[in-house]
Amino acid sequence: MTATTLTVALDERSYPIHIGQGLLSSFDLATVVTGPAALIVTNDIVAPLYLSRVTALLPDRDLQQVILKDGEQHKTLQAVAGILDALANARAGRDTTVIALGGGVVGDIAGFAAACYMRGVPFIQVPTTLLAQVDSSVGGKTGVNHPRGKNLIGAFHQPRLVLIDTETLSTLPDRELSAGLAEVIKHAAIADGEFFHWLEANVDSLLKRNADALGYAIRRCCEIKAAVVAEDERESGKRALLNFGHTFGHAIENSLGYGEWLHGEAVAAGMVMAAELSELPGDARQRLHNLIERAGLPTEPPPVAADKLRAAIGIDKKIIGKRLRFILLRELGEAFIDDNISEDRLSRILDHAKP
C-alpha cells in the first residue's frame, strides 16, 4: 500500500492522520513531540511488541511509560489516576506529550488523562488495532466506563497526530481483527453505499490481512470520520450518526460486564438490531446481516434479560430531554437520527435477547 496523509480540519486544532506500512520504524516523531519529555501509555500485550520502536523514534526525549492491563474491564478511573500519578511524579509540565500506543481502550484512557492533567497536555494516538485505526483514534473522544454505562466519564481532547502503522495488524489476533471490521462496516452503512459494496466484494481479503485491502479500508473510514468530525466536533448533530449500532452495542457490553464481548462484537449485533428497528427493506437488511456474519461477527445479541438491556439503553449519552435517540438507516449508505421510537417497537427488538 502507498502511504497517505489525511487531515482532520478543526482550524487551529487541525491535525494529520498518517497511514502507511512501517511508520513505527521511520516516522520523524520528534517533529511533533516538541517538548523535552513524553509519557508513553500502552498495555501489557502491546508493550513487548512495539514499545521499543516508539522509544527509538524519540532518542533525545525524557521518556516515561505506563503499562496498563489489557482489556475493557480495566477502562476505569483508577487507570486514569495511575497515569496522572505518573505525570505528577515525573513533574511533567504542560509541554509533556502523552502518547497512546495500543487499541481503543489505551487511547481512550490515555487521552482522558491528557485532557485532565494541567487542564490539557499534548496527546498523540498510535493505534495498533484495526478498530482503533478506523475509528476510536480519530475525533478526540476520550473517557472511561462507569458501572452504569459505557464511556460515561470523559472529555473531548483532540490529538496532535494519529500515526497508523498498518504493519501492527500482523500481530493482531483474528478475533480482534473481526471486531475492528464491525467499525469498518459501520462507516460504510451510514455514509457510503459504494464502500459497502466494496466490502461485500473484499471482506475475505480483509480477513486474510491483504495489505492493499486493509490500507484502503482504513483510509476510507478515516476519510469519512474526519469529514464528520470537522463538521460536528462535539456531537451536537451529524457526528451522532457515527454511533450506528452503538446504543444497543453499549447496552450489551454493560449488561454482560465489560470485557465479556469485544466492543466490535457488541456493535455488530447492535447494528443488526438497529437495522431491524430501521425497518429497512429486506434485501438491504439481509445484505448487512450477511456482511457482518462473513466478517466473523455475531448477528444476534447475547441471551440477557431484556430489562437489563432496556435499563442500560436508558442512560445512553445521546438522550436529549429524556428522549431516546436512535441512529437508523434509510438505506445502506444513508443514516438518520430518530427520537420517536415507541416502547412497543423497542421491546420487539429487545425480545431477541431473551434467555
Secondary structure per residue as TSV (DSSP state, phi and psi in degrees):
chain	resnum	aa	ss	phi	psi
A	1	M	-	360.0	153.2
A	2	T	-	-91.6	134.1
A	3	A	-	-63.0	145.4
A	4	T	E	-143.8	157.4
A	5	T	E	-129.7	128.3
A	6	L	E	-112.3	167.0
A	7	T	E	-129.1	132.8
A	8	V	E	-91.3	108.5
A	9	A	-	-86.8	101.2
A	10	L	-	-132.2	47.1
A	11	D	G	54.9	-123.7
A	12	E	G	-70.3	-12.4
A	13	R	G	-104.8	17.7
A	14	S	-	-63.7	151.8
A	15	Y	E	-152.2	156.1
A	16	P	E	-90.3	154.5
A	17	I	E	-116.4	112.6
A	18	H	E	-97.8	128.9
A	19	I	E	-126.5	125.6
A	20	G	E	180.0	172.6
A	21	Q	T	-90.6	134.1
A	22	G	T	78.7	15.0
A	23	L	H	-65.1	-27.3
A	24	L	H	-72.9	-5.7
A	25	S	H	-108.9	-6.6
A	26	S	H	-136.8	-17.7
A	27	F	-	-71.9	140.2
A	28	D	-	-84.5	78.7
A	29	L	G	-68.4	-23.6
A	30	A	G	-63.8	-22.5
A	31	T	G	-71.9	-17.8
A	32	V	T	-101.1	-37.5
A	33	V	-	-83.7	85.1
A	34	T	-	-84.2	-18.2
A	35	G	S	-83.5	178.3
A	36	P	S	-81.0	-10.7
A	37	A	E	-141.6	157.0
A	38	A	E	-148.7	150.2
A	39	L	E	-115.3	119.4
A	40	I	E	-95.7	122.8
A	41	V	E	-107.4	124.2
A	42	T	E	-143.5	-167.3
A	43	N	E	-129.9	176.2
A	44	D	T	-73.4	-8.7
A	45	I	T	-90.8	-44.2
A	46	V	T	-79.0	-35.2
A	47	A	I	-52.6	-48.8
A	48	P	I	-64.8	-21.5
A	49	L	I	-88.6	-42.4
A	50	Y	I	-133.0	-7.5
A	51	L	I	-60.8	-42.6
A	52	S	H	-64.6	-29.9
A	53	R	H	-68.1	-39.2
A	54	V	H	-70.4	-43.1
A	55	T	H	-62.6	-33.6
A	56	A	H	-66.8	-22.9
A	57	L	T	-76.9	-12.1
A	58	L	-	-130.2	61.4
A	59	P	T	-67.6	-22.3
A	60	D	T	-105.2	15.3
A	61	R	S	-108.3	151.8
A	62	D	E	-79.5	109.3
A	63	L	E	-108.9	132.4
A	64	Q	E	-117.8	164.5
A	65	Q	E	-144.0	149.0
A	66	V	E	-127.2	125.8
A	67	I	E	-110.9	112.0
A	68	L	E	-85.9	163.5
A	69	K	-	-76.6	144.0
A	70	D	S	-78.7	140.7
A	71	G	S	124.8	146.9
A	72	E	G	-59.8	-30.0
A	73	Q	G	-66.6	-14.2
A	74	H	G	-100.2	8.4
A	75	K	-	-85.1	78.4
A	76	T	S	-133.1	167.6
A	77	L	H	-62.3	-29.9
A	78	Q	H	-61.9	-39.7
A	79	A	H	-65.0	-40.9
A	80	V	H	-62.5	-42.9
A	81	A	H	-59.3	-37.3
A	82	G	H	-62.7	-39.0
A	83	I	H	-68.9	-42.8
A	84	L	H	-62.0	-38.9
A	85	D	H	-61.2	-43.9
A	86	A	H	-62.6	-41.0
A	87	L	H	-64.4	-45.9
A	88	A	H	-65.5	-42.4
A	89	N	H	-64.7	-29.8
A	90	A	T	-84.4	0.8
A	91	R	T	53.9	42.8
A	92	A	-	-66.2	139.7
A	93	G	-	-99.1	-175.6
A	94	R	T	-70.0	-11.2
A	95	D	T	-97.0	10.0
A	96	T	-	-82.3	133.3
A	97	T	E	-99.5	132.5
A	98	V	E	-94.6	126.8
A	99	I	E	-113.7	120.5
A	100	A	E	-94.7	116.2
A	101	L	E	-116.9	101.3
A	102	G	E	157.9	-158.9
A	103	G	S	-86.8	-162.4
A	104	G	H	-63.8	-34.8
A	105	V	H	-64.4	-48.2
A	106	V	H	-60.5	-45.4
A	107	G	H	-61.7	-42.8
A	108	D	H	-66.0	-43.1
A	109	I	H	-67.7	-49.9
A	110	A	H	-63.8	-39.5
A	111	G	H	-64.7	-38.6
A	112	F	H	-67.5	-40.8
A	113	A	H	-61.6	-41.8
A	114	A	H	-63.8	-35.4
A	115	A	H	-67.8	-32.3
A	116	C	H	-86.2	-38.1
A	117	Y	G	-67.0	123.7
A	118	M	G	49.6	32.7
A	119	R	G	63.1	22.8
A	120	G	-	127.1	115.3
A	121	V	-	-121.9	162.3
A	122	P	-	-58.6	150.9
A	123	F	E	-144.4	135.0
A	124	I	E	-126.6	136.6
A	125	Q	E	-102.2	125.0
A	126	V	E	-122.9	82.1
A	127	P	E	-76.2	136.9
A	128	T	-	-116.0	0.9
A	129	T	S	-115.0	157.2
A	130	L	H	-62.2	-42.3
A	131	L	H	-59.3	-44.1
A	132	A	I	-69.1	-36.8
A	133	Q	I	-67.6	-36.2
A	134	V	I	-92.5	-11.8
A	135	D	I	-143.4	-72.4
A	136	S	I	-69.9	-22.2
A	137	S	T	-76.5	-15.9
A	138	V	S	-107.3	131.4
A	139	G	S	115.2	-12.9
A	140	G	-	83.5	8.8
A	141	K	E	-77.9	126.7
A	142	T	E	-133.6	158.1
A	143	G	E	155.4	-179.6
A	144	V	E	-134.2	168.6
A	145	N	E	-86.9	161.6
A	146	H	E	-129.6	149.9
A	147	P	T	-52.0	-26.9
A	148	R	T	-85.5	-17.0
A	149	G	E	-175.8	158.2
A	150	K	E	-75.8	132.3
A	151	N	E	55.2	35.1
A	152	L	E	-75.3	-19.7
A	153	I	E	-117.2	117.0
A	154	G	E	-178.9	-170.0
A	155	A	E	-155.3	157.1
A	156	F	E	-84.8	122.4
A	157	H	-	-149.2	103.5
A	158	Q	-	-73.6	141.0
A	159	P	-	-73.4	164.3
A	160	R	S	-84.3	-20.6
A	161	L	E	-162.9	144.1
A	162	V	E	-118.1	119.8
A	163	L	E	-114.0	107.3
A	164	I	E	-108.1	106.0
A	165	D	E	-98.0	107.5
A	166	T	G	-68.1	-14.5
A	167	E	G	-65.4	-21.9
A	168	T	G	-65.0	-19.8
A	169	L	G	-70.9	-14.2
A	170	S	G	-68.0	-23.0
A	171	T	G	-102.6	5.5
A	172	L	S	-80.0	129.0
A	173	P	-	-59.1	151.7
A	174	D	H	-56.7	-39.8
A	175	R	H	-63.3	-39.5
A	176	E	H	-68.8	-36.2
A	177	L	H	-62.4	-46.4
A	178	S	H	-60.8	-41.4
A	179	A	H	-60.0	-38.3
A	180	G	H	-66.1	-33.4
A	181	L	H	-63.7	-24.1
A	182	A	H	-59.4	-42.8
A	183	E	H	-72.4	-31.3
A	184	V	H	-63.2	-47.5
A	185	I	H	-60.9	-40.1
A	186	K	H	-57.4	-47.9
A	187	H	H	-58.5	-43.8
A	188	A	H	-65.8	-42.7
A	189	A	H	-62.8	-34.7
A	190	I	H	-90.7	-20.6
A	191	A	H	-138.7	-11.9
A	192	D	-	-154.9	94.9
A	193	G	H	-63.3	-33.9
A	194	E	H	-67.7	-38.3
A	195	F	H	-64.7	-37.4
A	196	F	H	-60.9	-43.9
A	197	H	H	-62.3	-40.5
A	198	W	H	-60.4	-41.6
A	199	L	H	-62.4	-40.8
A	200	E	H	-58.3	-36.8
A	201	A	H	-81.5	-21.0
A	202	N	H	-123.0	7.3
A	203	V	H	-61.1	-34.3
A	204	D	H	-65.7	-39.7
A	205	S	H	-64.3	-37.1
A	206	L	H	-64.9	-43.4
A	207	L	H	-65.5	-28.3
A	208	K	T	-84.9	1.2
A	209	R	T	66.2	35.3
A	210	N	-	-60.6	124.8
A	211	A	H	-62.9	-42.4
A	212	D	H	-66.5	-41.8
A	213	A	H	-64.8	-46.3
A	214	L	H	-62.6	-41.5
A	215	G	H	-60.8	-42.9
A	216	Y	H	-65.7	-45.2
A	217	A	H	-62.4	-43.1
A	218	I	H	-62.9	-47.1
A	219	R	H	-61.5	-44.1
A	220	R	H	-65.3	-40.4
A	221	C	H	-64.1	-42.9
A	222	C	H	-65.3	-35.8
A	223	E	H	-61.8	-46.0
A	224	I	H	-63.1	-48.2
A	225	K	H	-68.2	-40.6
A	226	A	H	-60.0	-40.3
A	227	A	H	-66.4	-41.2
A	228	V	H	-67.3	-44.2
A	229	V	H	-64.4	-39.5
A	230	A	H	-61.6	-32.3
A	231	E	H	-83.5	-31.1
A	232	D	-	-148.7	79.6
A	233	E	T	-63.1	-41.2
A	234	R	T	-108.0	23.2
A	235	E	-	59.9	47.7
A	236	S	S	-89.2	-9.6
A	237	G	S	-158.4	-98.7
A	238	K	G	-61.4	-32.3
A	239	R	G	-60.9	-25.0
A	240	A	G	-59.1	-23.9
A	241	L	G	-61.6	-26.0
A	242	L	G	-66.6	-8.9
A	243	N	G	-93.5	16.9
A	244	F	T	-55.0	126.7
A	245	G	T	84.4	-11.8
A	246	H	H	-82.9	-28.2
A	247	T	H	-61.7	-48.5
A	248	F	H	-69.9	-41.4
A	249	G	H	-61.5	-46.3
A	250	H	H	-63.3	-37.1
A	251	A	H	-65.1	-37.6
A	252	I	H	-62.8	-47.5
A	253	E	H	-60.2	-44.1
A	254	N	H	-66.8	-40.3
A	255	S	H	-70.4	-36.1
A	256	L	H	-78.7	-27.1
A	257	G	-	104.3	127.5
A	258	Y	T	-58.1	131.7
A	259	G	T	102.5	-16.0
A	260	E	S	-68.7	-49.6
A	261	W	S	-106.7	144.7
A	262	L	-	-67.9	154.2
A	263	H	H	-55.2	-45.6
A	264	G	H	-64.0	-34.0
A	265	E	H	-65.2	-43.0
A	266	A	H	-66.2	-39.3
A	267	V	H	-65.6	-37.6
A	268	A	H	-59.5	-51.2
A	269	A	H	-62.3	-37.1
A	270	G	H	-63.4	-35.6
A	271	M	H	-66.5	-39.2
A	272	V	H	-63.4	-42.1
A	273	M	H	-64.5	-42.4
A	274	A	H	-67.3	-35.3
A	275	A	H	-65.5	-38.6
A	276	E	H	-65.9	-40.6
A	277	L	H	-64.4	-30.4
A	278	S	H	-69.0	-19.1
A	279	E	T	57.5	42.8
A	280	L	-	-60.6	153.6
A	281	P	-	-56.2	146.8
A	282	G	H	-54.9	-38.1
A	283	D	H	-64.4	-45.3
A	284	A	H	-65.2	-41.9
A	285	R	H	-64.9	-38.8
A	286	Q	H	-68.4	-37.7
A	287	R	H	-62.0	-43.0
A	288	L	H	-63.6	-46.5
A	289	H	H	-57.1	-45.6
A	290	N	H	-66.4	-41.0
A	291	L	H	-65.8	-42.1
A	292	I	H	-62.2	-42.7
A	293	E	H	-64.4	-43.0
A	294	R	H	-64.3	-27.7
A	295	A	T	-77.7	0.1
A	296	G	T	80.2	29.4
A	297	L	-	-115.9	155.6
A	298	P	-	-70.2	142.9
A	299	T	S	-112.3	3.5
A	300	E	S	-134.5	149.9
A	301	P	-	-70.3	159.7
A	302	P	-	-70.7	159.4
A	303	P	S	-75.0	93.0
A	304	V	-	-127.6	161.1
A	305	A	-	-62.9	130.6
A	306	A	H	-58.9	-32.9
A	307	D	H	-69.3	-28.8
A	308	K	H	-67.8	-42.9
A	309	L	H	-62.8	-43.8
A	310	R	H	-63.5	-40.1
A	311	A	H	-64.1	-40.5
A	312	A	H	-67.1	-39.4
A	313	I	H	-62.4	-31.5
A	314	G	T	-65.4	-11.5
A	315	I	T	-114.7	18.5
A	316	D	-	-60.0	142.8
A	317	K	T	-70.6	-15.1
A	318	K	T	-84.7	-1.0
A	319	I	-	-66.7	130.3
A	320	I	B	-129.7	128.0
A	321	G	T	58.4	35.6
A	322	K	T	65.0	14.7
A	323	R	B	-104.6	126.1
A	324	L	-	-66.7	138.0
A	325	R	-	-119.8	125.9
A	326	F	E	-111.9	144.3
A	327	I	E	-92.4	118.4
A	328	L	E	-122.3	171.3
A	329	L	E	-114.8	132.8
A	330	R	E	-81.1	-38.5
A	331	E	E	-159.5	172.4
A	332	L	T	-67.3	116.9
A	333	G	T	105.3	0.0
A	334	E	E	-142.4	115.8
A	335	A	E	-112.7	160.9
A	336	F	E	-150.8	165.9
A	337	I	E	-102.5	132.3
A	338	D	E	-127.3	119.7
A	339	D	-	-110.6	24.5
A	340	N	-	-128.0	44.3
A	341	I	-	-90.1	124.7
A	342	S	-	-73.9	156.7
A	343	E	H	-63.4	-32.4
A	344	D	H	-64.1	-45.4
A	345	R	H	-62.9	-42.8
A	346	L	H	-65.4	-41.3
A	347	S	H	-62.6	-35.8
A	348	R	H	-63.4	-36.1
A	349	I	H	-72.1	-43.7
A	350	L	H	-69.0	-22.6
A	351	D	G	-61.6	-21.2
A	352	H	G	-65.8	-19.4
A	353	A	G	-94.6	3.4
A	354	K	-	-64.2	135.2
A	355	P	-	-60.9	360.0
